[in-house]
Amino acid sequence: RHSIQRRNNPYRLSHLSSSFFLCLPVYSHSAATALPHFPRSVWYRLEMEKAVEKPWSERTTETADVKELFSGVRAGSPIPSSVVNRAHFLCAQYLGGAWKTCPLDRFFITQITGGMSNLLFLVELCDSLSLKHSEPRRALLRIHCQYDIDQLLSESVVFTLLSERKLGPRLLGVFPGGRFEQYIPSRPLQCLEISEHRFVTKISQMLARVHSLDVPIGKEPQLINRMKTWSNKWSSYESSRNGIEMKCTRAQVDPSMYPSHLSIEDLNSEVEFVERFLEAIHSPIIFSHNDLQEGNILLIDKKDERDSEDLVLIDFEYCD
């Protein structure tokens, strides 16, 4: 019985059942009602032999392999049916409502490209389906790809807290290996927009609220250690020998004031300078986003031209 439960192999079940029947006496059809009482283990084998395998969505509660499964999706290619089925199941389990009864042909999933450390997908219900409770019609499915469990735990705590404070997208559901987030119709700011006057004040106010939070994670800053880790990692690549070509942005700087290329040694020297500077000024340690760039600030789509231009902060994996 134990070997059957472990392997769940139809061929093995058939072989075991056949072996059992070879040992049984032959009964005529008329004597069928007089069959002897078989042990429970025998009936277990017979029931397993007759059982019809259920669809994956009805029999699995496995989430440990979501990273491996969803990593198989290739940008620009159709999403494999195995990924669609798994996403459909996860939505039913963690979003509930209409997602639980939504047929597969009225469920949509689209990959969102551009993420650097996670896999992102937009999941949607068909517009013709009626919502049952407060479940969303659309949601963002995020599959974690981090290997650092401590960092993943901290990021999850930060996301949950900022979600409750309305400083980021709402948290809709959490499962081992990923989570569901509020889908916000929006676009990321462009590089030059982040310095425009109409956005600068809003970004400053939003960041000030983040800096004022008391978050229940480690209080030792990790920024310098993280920079050193990245520097060491880059130095192991062949490309680090050639350095990085320096390009000015909007600042008009005399080329003689900066090197044409930035080497790994230059970067390490800069990190050491920043570290010495921070130690010397004795600045109070506060909670910080640590990745404030235009791609992590969303400009929410306006429903009306009279609406204000609202921003929302995303991607909290480097917060500490």
C-alpha positions, 0 to 999 in steps of 0.5 A, spaced: 500 500 500 505 504 501 509 503 495 502 505 491 501 511 495 508 514 494 509 512 486 502 513 484 504 509 478 498 507 473 503 501 470 505 499 477 498 499 480 495 495 474 501 490 475 500 489 482 492 488 481 494 483 476 498 479 480 493 479 486 488 476 481 492 470 479 492 468 486 484 468 486 480 462 485 476 462 479 468 464 480 462 463 476 458 469 474 452 466 478 457 466 484 459 473 483 454 475 489 458 470 494 465 473 493 469 472 499 470 478 503 477 481 501 482 485 506 481 493 506 488 493 502 486 489 496 479 493 495 484 499 496 488 497 490 482 495 486 479 502 487 486 505 485 485 501 479 479 504 477 480 511 479 480 516 473 485 521 474 483 528 476 485 534 472 491 538 475 487 544 478 483 539 482 488 535 485 494 539 486 496 544 492 503 544 490 506 551 489 514 549 491 515 549 483 512 555 481 519 559 479 521 553 475 515 552 472 514 560 470 521 561 468 519 557 462 515 562 459 519 566 453 518 573 452 514 574 445 512 566 445 505 563 447 504 562 454 505 554 455 498 550 457 502 548 464 503 555 466 496 557 464 493 552 468 497 553 474 496 560 474 488 559 473 489 554 479 492 560 484 487 565 482 482 560 484 485 559 491 488 566 493 483 571 489 476 567 490 470 569 488 469 569 480 476 566 480 473 560 483 468 558 478 471 562 472 472 557 466 479 556 463 477 559 456 474 565 460 481 566 464 487 570 461 494 571 462 499 576 459 506 576 461 509 583 463 516 584 461 522 588 464 522 586 471 529 584 473 529 580 479 521 577 478 517 574 473 510 578 472 504 576 469 497 580 468 491 575 470 484 577 468 477 575 468 473 575 462 469 582 462 462 578 461 463 574 468 460 578 474 464 579 480 461 575 486 464 579 492 470 584 492 475 580 488 478 584 483 477 583 475 485 584 474 491 582 478 498 582 478 501 575 479 509 576 481 513 570 482 519 571 486 526 569 483 530 571 489 535 566 492 536 570 499 530 567 503 532 573 508 531 578 503 525 575 500 522 575 507 524 583 508 521 585 502 514 581 503 514 585 510 515 591 507 510 590 501 505 588 506 506 594 510 506 599 505 500 596 502 496 597 508 499 605 509 496 606 501 504 607 499 504 602 494 499 597 491 494 593 495 496 586 497 491 581 494 494 574 496 500 570 498 503 563 497 509 560 497 513 562 491 509 569 489 504 573 491 498 577 488 498 584 487 493 590 485 494 591 478 494 599 477 493 601 470 499 606 469 505 607 466 512 608 469 515 615 469 520 617 463 528 618 465 527 626 464 520 626 467 523 624 474 526 631 475 520 635 472 517 640 477 510 637 477 512 631 479 518 633 484 514 635 489 509 629 489 515 624 489 519 628 495 512 627 499 511 620 498 518 618 499 518 622 506 512 618 508 516 612 506 522 615 510 518 616 517 516 608 517 518 604 523 518 597 519 519 591 523 526 588 519 533 589 521 535 595 522 543 595 520 543 598 513 545 593 507 546 598 502 554 598 502 554 591 503 550 590 497 554 595 493 560 591 495 557 584 493 555 587 486 562 590 485 565 583 486 560 579 482 561 584 476 569 583 477 568 576 476 566 577 469 570 578 462 566 585 461 569 588 467 576 588 464 574 594 459 570 598 464 564 602 463 564 608 458 562 614 461 556 618 458 554 625 461 546 626 461 543 633 461 549 636 465 554 640 461 561 637 464 568 638 461 570 632 458 577 633 462 573 633 469 571 625 468 574 619 465 572 616 459 571 609 462 569 607 469 573 601 471 572 596 477 577 599 481 574 606 480 567 603 483 570 600 489 574 607 490 567 610 490 564 605 494 569 606 500 568 614 499 561 613 500 562 609 506 567 613 510 563 619 508 557 616 511 561 614 518 563 621 518 557 625 518 553 621 523 546 621 520 540 618 523 539 611 520 532 611 517 528 606 513 529 607 505 527 605 499 534 605 496 532 604 488 528 610 487 529 611 479 523 612 474 522 605 473 519 604 480 515 610 480 508 609 476 504 615 473 496 612 474 492 613 468 487 618 469 480 617 468 478 624 467 482 630 464 481 634 470 484 628 475 490 630 478 497 626 476 497 621 482 504 617 483 505 610 486 511 607 488 513 600 487 519 595 487 521 594 495 526 589 494 532 593 496 528 597 502 532 597 509 
